[in-house]
Amino acid sequence: MKSVEGKTILIIGGGLLQVPIIQTAKTMRLHTVVADMNPASIGFQIADEAIVMSTKDVEGMVRESKKFAQNSSIHGVITAGTDASMTVAAVASALQLPGIRFVDAEAASNKVKMRQRLKEFGMPIPRFAPVWSLQDAKDALDSLTFPLVMKPADNMGARGVIKVNNKDDLPTAFRHAKRFCPTGELILEEYMEGPELSVDALAFQGQIRMTGIADRIIEREPYFIEVGHNMPSAMSKEILDEVERVMAGGMRALGIHLGAGKGDIKVTKDGVKIGEIAARLSGGFMSAFTYPLSTGVNLNRAALLISLGETPDNLDPVFSRISIERSLLSKPGKLISIGGVEETKKIDGVSEVFIQSKPGDIIKEPTNNIDKSGHVIIVADNLKDAELVFEKVKETIRFEVDEQFSITEKEIGDQARIRFGKDICWVCKQCDGSNCASGIPGMGGVGRMETFHDNSEALLEYSILPGYIRDHVVPEIQTKFLGFDLKTPIMAAPMTGVGTNMNFVMTDADYANLVVRSFVQNGSLAWLGDGASPDKYKIMLEALKKSSGKGVLICKPREDESMLIDRFSEAEADGVFALGMDIDAVNFKTMVQKNLSSITRPLDRLVRLKEKTKLPFILKGIMNPEDAKLAVEGGFSAIVVSNHGGRVLDGMPGTARVLPKIAEVVKGKIPLLVDGGIRSGMDVFKMLALGADAVLLGRPVAISLVGGEDAGIRFLLQKYSEELKQSMSVTGAKTLVDIKRSMLLHKLHG
């Protein structure tokens, strides 16, 4: 090998993942020129010279490199850890430097072109279809089988990649992928079940040399978040030999004959298949950290030599150790401080700690491999020891967050508006039915939406009366519901029909899983409905089962009692907390459309039904004192004052109008709950002052979940709970039982 000392290397990219290759070039005494669009790039701080230019601007990078070369020779061009191989190929061609053809670099960058090339060469890949529009995606279902994966054709780091389990998921997946797609071109392909491997390889002098295979740890479906990798892979030699064969074949098909190749390879029941292959060294800290630490081989040095037209040396491992990378994930919220970093670096086995977030950042739930707060690199003699070191790391490093700031109300509203679509829900500033985008099916109410509107109007007629000359109070809002500890008296009302009513923003299963999980995580309970479709209750029970039954299943008042008894027995078997019936759903439109008969029942028949289960049994849909009195006489566990959100009959009163009289009958005898028109913590306070023990939220929960998922629900509950506390603070109510009717003023009657 000739000496390369003093030669000039152009490194495309100056971010964190390019720092190791810049540092390696410096140790090789190369003259380093780093190109990046960010003038404050960390790579500029250690490079000899800088070119400020976007790594994705191919024409601009060629122009700037030619300009630089007029005064000083460039001997090689390279990138690492970022998708700039097309730029590298274009510059190499323009300056007559070692590299691959631009058309091959394009095939290794654009996932549609990649799939087409690999298919042409008979490589094992999933079936796929290019997608530009939602209609394209729907048409592709004729030849593709669920589950599927939707992804941008031209991005990396799992940005915009999302699993599609069924047809209902398609619109949401399409919108998510489009957000991260620079050109608008997407690819829809069949999901490959099985473990995934990350592979690094070098191509030079007609040979392809594998230089590292790691097991990837992918979590958090429907997204594909790599939370770490293990080097070397624990797969059998037989599988790894097949992985190497497929990787080499894929590189040859893509024309990667000189330089680095990075592969995501799947091991499926049908054999080894190619996920993706890029014409560069891997990101994710593998080529620069875990492989060198595991083997003693400096891949960056080898890749630099190839880019300069030299033959790489010292590619044989000098030792064999376990090296792992693990992501450091902060809870969502506004990052207040990061502690324990220096202590973490001192833990035996910790090689490197990288912190990407900084105090003041708003941390969101990760949907790709970029949304992480940090990474740690660990070295040990075996995987078990490495994992034990990571446990110490998690105990030592501390991300302090204010969870209130993980998402904003505007972000939730904007995202929900997009996902619902213009014909379903406009996410109005005041959700009261007066300007609703839809009726039923949809998010609106029946008829002229008078009932829907009066739920809010009835609450607006009350004002909160403050009182200040008294002892100071620090409000406490925790309570119990049928013995279950609640951090807030706010629960989720049962809502179903995500496809029918919410434009298929997600599946019923996804909605149920999210709402149950989110409310449990925030110290409350979600209620789920069994839906109009006869078998939809099974989806709801599965969601409740995943949360150890922490939730309530509300059943339609079906005429066929055997169907109800089946639901009761299955709910008991699954450990569901409580059951109930929305007795007002006798005219429910979606039930009528499906020709499913629901009926009213006298007290004795309701009691007989209640006695078919050992679980607490709740009646939802009470709107007059007489029904409330009968519910107490029948021994029911609780009642909910509700007009079904204005979705059963127009012209009914708002629930706040009937609640006081009902409270006179049942208060203190059984728990009294209410829903309808509650749009703030102040509204929660009003309902409690009018006699309720707790409240249920319907549309606000749906909007928050559709617009922000877990973070949206957390924001909603924190916002309403804080507003409730503020209302209690100004009125002098220390606990929920201290909230009285006298703390309200009716604007019409005093």
N, C-alpha and C positions, 0 to 999 in steps of 0.2 A: 504494500500500500504506500502510495506517495504521501508526502507530508501535506497536510491541508492548512497548516498554520499560516495565518495572514490572509487567507481567502475570505471573500465576503459572502455571507449567507443572508438571504432575505426571508424573514419569518413572518408569515401572514397570521396576524392575530397577536394581541399584546395583553390578553387577560390572564386570569389565574391559572388556567389550564395550559397556557403557553409558557409560563414562567420556567418550568423545568427544562424545556428544550432550549430556551434562551440561555439559561444558566449552563447547560451542558455545552452549548456552542462557545460560551465564554471560556470554559475550562479547556476546550480544544484550541484556544487562541484564534478563533475565527472572528472576523470583523462582523458584528451583528447589526443588521438593519431590520427594525420591527415596524410593521404596518398595522395600524388600527385606527378606527374612526374617532375613538375617545382620546382627546389630548391628555387626559389624566390617567391613561392606562398604566397599570403597574409594570407592564413590560417595557415601557419607555424609560422607566427609572433605572433599568439595568442594561439597556441596549446602548450600543455605540452611537447609532443614529436612528431617527424616527421618520416615518412617513405617515402623515395623518390622512387616512383614506379608509372608507368602509371595506371590510374584507369581502363583502358581497357585491361590491361594485366592480365587476370584471373589467369593463372598459376603462374606468377610472384608475384601477390598479395597474393595468397594462400601461396606460399613459404615464403614470407617476414612476413606474419602474424603468421605463424607457428614458424618461427625463433624468433619473438618477444615474442610469448606466452611461449617459453621455459624458459624465465626469469621473465615474468610478465604476470599475467592472463588478458585476454580480456573477458569482460562480455557481450558485444554487438557490433554489426556492423551495420552501417547505411549510407545512402547517401541522398542527397537532391539536387534537381535542375539540376541533370546531369544523363545521361543514364549509370549508373554503377550498375544496379540492378543484372546483371548476376555475376558481381564480388562480390557484397554483398552476394548473395545466395551461391556462391562457398566458400567464407570465412566462412560464418555461418555454412555450412555443415562440412567443414574441422575442425572447432573448436567446433562443437556441440553447436552452439549458436542459439537463436530463429531466425527463418526466413522461407522463402518459398523454395520450391524445385528449383534446378537449371533449370530443364526442364521448369518449370512454369515461372521463371524469363526470360528464353530465349524466351518463347512465348510472354512475355510482352515487349520484346526488339526488336525482329525481326518482321517487319510488315507483312511479308508473313505468318510466323508461327502464328502470332496473328490473322490474318484474317481466316486462316484455322481452328484454335481452336474455334473462335467465330462462324464460320459457322457450325462447328460440333455441337455446343450447341444451334443452332437455334437463335442466337442473330441477331438483325437488323443491317446489314452492307451493303455497296454497293457491287455490283458485281466487281470482281477483277481477275487479272491474274499475276502470277509471271513472271518476265522478266529478262533474262540474255543477250539477244542480240536484235538488232533492228528487226530482223526477228521474234523473239518471240512477240515483241510488235505489229508488223503488223498482225501476226496470231491471236492475242488476239482480234482484231477488229471484228472477226466473232461472238463473244459473248458479246462484250461491245458496249455501245452506247455513242457517244460524247454528251457533253464535258467530258473529262477524266482528271485524275490527275496522273502524273508520279512522283515517289519519290523513294529515296534509301530505301532499306528494313532495313537498320541498321544505321540510323543517326537521329539526333534530331534538334530542333531549326529551323525547316523548311528548313534546308540545302538541296539543290537539289530538292526541291518540286516545281513543275511547272504545270500550267494548259495546257491542250492540247485541243484546240478547234476543230481541224479537222485533217485529215490525213496528210496534208502538214506540220503541226506543229510537227509531231512525231519525225523526225530525230533530230531536234533541242532540243526538250524536252529530248530525250534519251541521247544526249551528255551532256546536262546540269546536269541531274540527276547523270550520271556516274561520273562526276567530284567530287561529294561529297559522293561517295559510297565506303567505305573501302573494302568490299568484292566483289563488282561488281553486287550483286543481287538487282534488282529493283522490284517495284510493280506498276502495272497500274490498276487503279480503276476508277469507274464512279464517276464523280463530284457530290457532294451533295449540291444542291442549298438550301440556307437558313442560318439563323444566327447560330453562333457557341458559345458554352458555354465551360468554363473551370471548371472542377469539381475536388475537393479534397475530399478524403475519407480515413477513417482509418478502418482497419480490426483487430479485436481481440475477443477472447473468443466466436467465432462462429457468431459474429455480424459484420455488416458493417455500420459504422456511417458516414453520409455525413457531411463534415466540411467546406463547402464553395462552392458556385456556382457563377461564374462571367460571365458577357457578354464580349466576346472577340471582338476587333475591328480589322478586317483583311482588308488590302488594297493592292494596287499595283499589280494587276494581270498583267502578268500571274503568278507572284510569290505570295506567301501568307505571307505577312509581318504583324505580330501583332504589331500595333502601340499603343496598350493600352488595358486595360480592366477595367470594372466597377464592383465593389463589393458592395452590392450583385446584382444578376441579376434582371433585371426589367421584366422578363418573368412572365406569369400568374402562379398561384399556380398549376393549372391543368397540364401545361407543365412541371413545375419544378418537380412535383410528378412523371411524366413519365420519366424525365431525371434521377431522383434518382433510379427508378426501373431498367432502362436500365443499368445505371452505376453499380449498385450492381450485376445485372446478368452478366455483362461483367467481373467484378472482380472474381466472383465465377467460371466462365468458364475458366479464365486464372489461377486459383489456387492462387489468392492473398488473402489468409486467415489470414495472419498476417503481419501487417505493413501498409504502405501507398499505396494508388492508386491515380493516376492522370489521368483524362480523358478529351479528346477533344470530345465533343458531339455535333452533328448537329441536328437542328430542321428543318426538311424538310417537304414538302407538303405531303409526304407519312409517316410522323411520325418521332419520335426521332430515330436517328441512331448513331452508334459508329464510331467516326473518329479513335481515338487511345486510348488505356489505357496503362499506364506505371506503374510499381511496385515501385513507389517512390513518395515523395512529389513533388509538382509542382515547376517549376522554374518560371521565369517571375515575380518574386517578389510577387507572390500571397500568398503562404503559409506562407512566412516569414514576409510579410509587410501588404498587403491590407486586408487579412482576420483578422489578429490580431487587426489591427487598426479599422476595421469595427465592430468587435464583442467583443474584449477583450480576446479572446481565443488564447493561445500560442500553435499553432500546433506543433512546433518543440519540445516542452517539451513533448507533448503527444506521438509523434512518437518516441522520445528517450526512454520513459518509455516502450513502446511496444517492442522496440528492445532489451531491457534489461530483457524482460519476465514479466514486471509488467503491471498492469491495468491502463490505462490513467484516469486522473481525470480532473475536471474543464473544461468539454467540452461544457457546456451550455453557450451561449452568455450572457454577462453581460450588453451590450448596443448595439444599432443599429445605425450605422452611414454609410455614403457613403464614400468609399475609392476607389480611382482610381489610376492606373498607366498609365503614358504616356511616349512614347519614345521621346527622344530628337535627332533630325536628323540634322546633319550639311549638308550644300551643299557639293557636291563632290569637291574634290580638295586637295591641301596640306594645312593642318590645321596650321595656323599661330599662332593664340591665341584663348583663351577662356575667355570671360569676363562675368561679372555679376553673377558669381556663388554664391558668398557670399551674394549679394543682393537678389538673388532668395531664398536662405535658410531663409531669414528674412520675406518673404511674408507670410501673415497670411493664414494658411491652408496648407502650404507646410510642409510635414513631413520629407521627405528625398530627397536628390539630389545625384544621382550617375553619375559621368562622366567617361566614358570608354575610350574615345579618348584623345590623348595628342598632344600638338604642335609638328609638324614634321610628324605626321601620314598622310598617303595618304588615304583620305576618298573616297570611291566609292559608286555608287548607290547601295542601299541595295537589295540583292536578297534573304535574309533569316533573321531570328530573331537575328542573332549574329552581323550583320553589322549595328550597331547603335552607336551613339556617347554618349548617356547617357539616363538616366531615371529619372523621378520625381514621387514621391508618394505624393498624395494630399488627405486631409481629409476634409469633409464638412458635413453640415446637409442634403443636397440634391444634386442631380447630376448637376443641373443647376449652383449652387454655385461653385461646384468643377470644372466645365468647365470654369467658369469665372476666377477662380484662375489660371487655366492652360493658359488662354489667357495672363494673367499678366506675367507668367513664360516665355512664348515665346517672349514677349516684352522686358524682362529683360536679359535673357541669350543670349550671342552673340558668335557665332562661326565664326571667321574671317578666310577665306580660300583664297588661290591662286588657282583659278579654273583651271589653266593651268596644274596642276600636278595631276588631278584626274585619269589620265590614261596615259600610255606611248604609243608611236608609235609602239614599239615592241609588247606590249600586244595586241594592236588593230590588228596588222598584224598576230600574232600567232593565236589569236582567230578566225579571219576571215578565215585564211587558213584551220583551223580545220572544221569550219562550212561549208565552200564552198565544201570541199572535193577535192581530187587530180585531178579530171577530169574537174573541173569547173574553179578554179582560184588559181594560186600559190601565189598570192599576191607578185608579183615580186618587187624587189627594185626599178626598173624603169618600170612603167606600160606604155609600148609603143607598145605592140603587137608583139614585135620581138621574144618573147619566151612564147607566150600565151598558157595556158592549154587547151583552148577550142575555138571554133568558135561560130556559131549561130545554134541552141540555145546554150547559154553559155554566158560568159563574154567577148568573143573575138570579132573579126570582120569577114567579109566575105572574101572569096578567100585566097590570100596569106597575107592578112592583111596589104597591102601596104598603104591603106588610113588611117587605124588606126595608123600605124607606122609614116606616114608623118605628122600627127597632132603634134607629139612630135618633129620630126626632124625639122619641119619648125620653131618651137620655139627655138630649140637649135642653130639655125643659127644666132640668135640675142644675143648680149651681152649688158649688161647695162653699160652705160658710166657715171661714177661719175663726180661730179664737187664740189670742196671744198672751193674755194676762193669766198665766198659769205656770206650773212647773214645766221645765223642758223635758221633752221625751225623745228617745231614740227608737224609732219604730221597729217592730219585729213582725215579720209577715209569714213566718213558718206556721204550719198548721197540720192537721191530720184529716185524712179522708178515709173513713171506714177502717181506721187503724193504720193507714199508710202515711208515713211522714212525707210532707210536702214542704219544699223550701219556699214555695209561693202558692197562693190560692188560685193559680191559673193553670188550667189543663187544656188539652186539645180536644175540640169537638170531633165527633166521627164524621169523616168525609171519604167518599169512595167515588168510583167512576172517573178516574184520572184520564182515561182515554176518551170517554164520552163527554165529560164536562170540561176537561182542561187541555184539549188539543194534543193529547198524547205527549205531554211534556216529559213524561217518564212512565214507567209501568206502574200498575197498582202495587206490585210487590216492592218496587223501589220506594214509592211514596210511603207505604206502610212501614217498611224497615227504617227509613229515615226519620219519620215523625216519632215512632216509638223510641228509637235509639236516642234521638236528640232530647226528647222530654225526660227520659230516664237520666241521661247525663246531666241535665240541668235541674234534677231534683223534683221532677213532676211526673205526671202520667198523661199518656195519649189514649184517647178513645178511638176505636176503629169501628166502622160499620160493616155489616156483612154484604152490603151491596145488593143491587137488584138481581144480578146474575146468580143462579142457584149455587154455583160452586165457588164464588169469589171469597166466601168466608174462609176457605182453606188457606188462601193467600194471607189473610189477616191473622189467622191462628199461627201460621208459620212465622210471621213477623213478631208476634207476641212471644212465641216460644223462644226465639233468639234472644229476647230480653228477659228471660226467666219468668215470663208471664206478667211482667209489670205493665199492665194496661187493662183496658176495659173493652169488651166486645159487645156492641149494640146490634141487636137483630131486628129485622123488619117484622111487622106483625102478620106474618104469613098465615094464610088460612090452613095450610097443611101443617099440622102440629108435629107430625113426625119429622119434618125438616128442622123445626125448631129444636126438638129434643135431641136430634143428631148433633146440632151445633152445641147444645149445652153439654152433652157428654164428652165431646171432643175438647171443648174448652176446659172442662175439669181435668181431663187426662193430660192436657198440655200445661196445667198449672196456671191458667189465666186468673188474674186477680179478682175480676168481677164481671158479671154479665148484665145485660139489660135489654130493653125493647123500646124502640121509638114508636110509641103507640099512635103518634100523629101521622104516620106514613101510609095511611089507608088510601089516600088519593095521590100518592107520590107518582109523578109523571113517568119516570123511567121504569117503575114497576108496571104501570098501565101499558106502556109501549111494548113491554116484553110479555104481556098477557099473564102476569103473575098476580094472583089474587091475594090481597091483604084485607084484613077485617078488624073491626072493633070487637071487644069482648067485655062482658060484664065482669064484675069484680071476682066472683067465684071461679070463673074460668081462668082469669089471670093468675089467681092464687094457685090453682092447680098446676098451671105451667111453672110458676115460681118454685113449687115444691118438687119439680123434676130435677132440680139441681141443688147442690149444697153450697154453691157460690153465692155471694151477695148479689141481689137482683135489684136493678134500678129501672124505674119508669121514666122515660124521656118523652116530653111533649105535653106536659101539664100546662094548662092555660086558664084554669079556673079553680076557685077554692074547693068546690065540691069534689072534683077529681083528686085534688091534693088530700082532702080528708079521707077519701076512700083508699088512697094509697097508704096512708098511715094505718087505717083499719086493717088493710090486707097484709100488713107486716112487711112491706117492701123496704129495702135497705136504704134507698135514697130516691129523690125525684129531681128532675131537671125541668125547670120552666123554659119552654122553648116553642117557637112557632116554625121550627125547621128552617130558620133563616129566610122566611118568606117564600119558601119553595114548595109549599103544599097548597095554600089557598090565599088568594088576594083579599084584602079588606079586613084582615085580622089586626088586633092591637099589638103594639110593640110590647116586648116582654117586660120592660120596666114599668109599664102601666098596670100590669096585673100582678107583678111580684109582691107588692106590699100586702095585698089582701090574702094572697096565698101564704105569705110568711106568718100572718096572724094565726093561721090554722095549724101550720106544721113546725114553726120555729122551735127548736129545742127538742123536738120529738124524733125527727129523722133529718139527715143532712139535706139541705136545700141548695140546689145549684141552679144556674141560669146561663143562657147564652142569648145572642142576638144583639147586634149593633155595637158591641164593645170594641172600641178602636183606640183605647189609651189606658194607661194606669189610672187616670182620673175616672174613666168609665167603670173600671173595676171597683174603685172606691164607692162610686154611686150605687152600683149593684149590691155591694156588701151593706151599705147603709140602708138600702131598701129591703134588706132581709136575707140576702143570699149568704151562704157559708163559703162558697167558692164559685168560680165562673169557668165557662168553656169558651174557647175561641175557635171560630171556623175559618172564614175567609182570610183574616190576617195570618193565620198559620199557613194556609195554602200558598199565599203570596210570598211569605218569608221563606218557605221551604223551596218553592220553585225558583225564587230569585237568589237564594243564598245557601240552600241546603242546611247542613248542620250549623254553619256560622249564622245563617239567617234566623234560625230558630233561637239560637243563643242570644242574638241581638234583640229579637222581639221580646223574649222573656225578661232580659235584663232591663230593657227600656220600660216595659209596662210595670215591672216590679219596682224600679226606681221611682217612676211617677206615682205609684201607689204609696210608696214610703213618703214622698214629698207631700202628698195629700194628707196622709196621717199626721205628718209633722206639723202642718199648719192648722190642723183641727185639734191636735192634742191627743190623738188616739195612739197609745203605745203598742197595743196588740190589735189583732183583727176583731176580737170580741168587744173592743172599746169603740168600734165604729158604730155610730147611732144615726137614726133617721133625722134627729135634730141637727145634724151636721150638714144637712142639705136644705136648700131653699128652692121651692117650686116657683118658677117664674110667673105662672098664671095664678096659682092659689096660695102662694106664700108658704 
